[in-house]
Amino acid sequence: MAFENYTIKDIAKALNLSTSTVSRALRDSYEISADTKKLVLEYAEKINYRANPIARSLKERKSYSIGVIVTEIANNFFSQVIDGIESVAYSKNYQVVISQMRESSARERLNVEHLYSRSTDGLLIALSAETMDITYLEHLIGKGFPIVFFDRVPNLASCHKVIADNRQGGFDAIQYLVNKGKRKIAHLTGTKKLSITRERLEGYKMGLEANGLPYIPALVKHCEYGGLHQDEIEQAVTELLQEEYDAIFISGDKLSMGYLQAMKERPGADLTKIEVTGFTNSKAVSLFSPPITAVRQPAFEMGERAAELLIQQIEAKHPIEDFQTIVFPTTLIEQGI
């Protein structure tokens, strides 16, 4: 059985009103009296009227949809960011279209171009591990297309950015380990191309320096794809086992789980002697074996703020010239807490 597709004209004809009056009543316009609004809304509900989003988008030249591009939806941090984005977007009647690029700059660009060509009103994006050239994104921004970067952001002034205080998070992790009596602290992290890698490494170095500990390059291992491929973590662990260290600060969820897995598979490797702390938003962090002291980002709130900034930019009457970098604090969640 097909549903009848009623229009504003049908409602106007049935109620002997103009189409403009019906349209304004449905949009809760202050120009329409309460009695007329009630009449229109009750009739619209009676006939199961639904607004035509395509007609609306053609008339207003807006799709009421925003694109979100992340490396991996299954990542704990990104899934929580998406929850925050959706909570704001849906409250403002925007649909959310999500794409993942699996750390590929080519897929990232393909996703951006697809979403732009499909007339999404703006983009929220965390850059891929491979991304070096953002000229195409600068070109879109220059054309007035709203883009807000979050977590993994470019060195670009003409855009909003939403990040966590990665340096402080790294510093706090090292301070925690030093307070536990650790003196040789390794660092497992991602590609040098990403802002989060550079900032967390700076926090690591700051923590060592503040406690009079030397920075030992051999104790820092970079995984170019952030642990997306287990073999890169295996290689890093092999190299670290040739060094002496009593603690490790890890830069992300995938790397943390990959490190624990790799260590458990190594004959003779004793995880109980190595204190582990790192950036992770896993809700099951206390179930890890051994448990990890987590540096947690307020992912949901970051998603909310990024979506708010994007929608403000989309709905602005004039071009935005004052761009913000919003920095959220991190929280250290100790083992057993």
Stockholm file with secondary structure:
# STOCKHOLM 1.0

chainA/1-337         MAFENYTIKDIAKALNLSTSTVSRALRDSYEISADTKKLVLEYAEKINYRANPIARSLKERKSYSIGVIVTEIANNFFSQVIDGIESVAYSKNYQVVISQMRESSARERLNVEHLYSRSTDGLLIALSAETMDITYLEHLIGKGFPIVFFDRVPNLASCHKVIADNRQGGFDAIQYLVNKGKRKIAHLTGTKKLSITRERLEGYKMGLEANGLPYIPALVKHCEYGGLHQDEIEQAVTELLQEEYDAIFISGDKLSMGYLQAMKERPGADLTKIEVTGFTNSKAVSLFSPPITAVRQPAFEMGERAAELLIQQIEAKHPIEDFQTIVFPTTLIEQGI
#=GR chainA/1-337 SS CCCCCCCHHHHHHHHTCCHHHHHHHHTTCTTSCHHHHHHHHHHHHHTTCCCCHHHHHHHHTCCCEEEEEESCTTSHHHHHHHHHHHHHHHHTTCEEEEEECTTCHHHHHHHHHHHHHTTCSCEEECCCTTCCCCHHHHHHHHTTCCEEEESSCCSCSSSEEEEECHHHHHHHHHHHHHHTTCCCEEEEECCTTSHHHHHHHHHHHHHHHHTTCCCCGGGEEECTTTTSSHHHHHHHHHHHTTSCCSEEEECSHHHHHHHHHHHHTSTTCCGGGSEEEEECCCTTGGGSSSCCEEEECCHHHHHHHHHHHHHHHHHCSSCCCCCCEEEECCEEECTTC
#=GC SS_cons         CCCCCCCHHHHHHHHTCCHHHHHHHHTTCTTSCHHHHHHHHHHHHHTTCCCCHHHHHHHHTCCCEEEEEESCTTSHHHHHHHHHHHHHHHHTTCEEEEEECTTCHHHHHHHHHHHHHTTCSCEEECCCTTCCCCHHHHHHHHTTCCEEEESSCCSCSSSEEEEECHHHHHHHHHHHHHHTTCCCEEEEECCTTSHHHHHHHHHHHHHHHHTTCCCCGGGEEECTTTTSSHHHHHHHHHHHTTSCCSEEEECSHHHHHHHHHHHHTSTTCCGGGSEEEEECCCTTGGGSSSCCEEEECCHHHHHHHHHHHHHHHHHCSSCCCCCCEEEECCEEECTTC
//
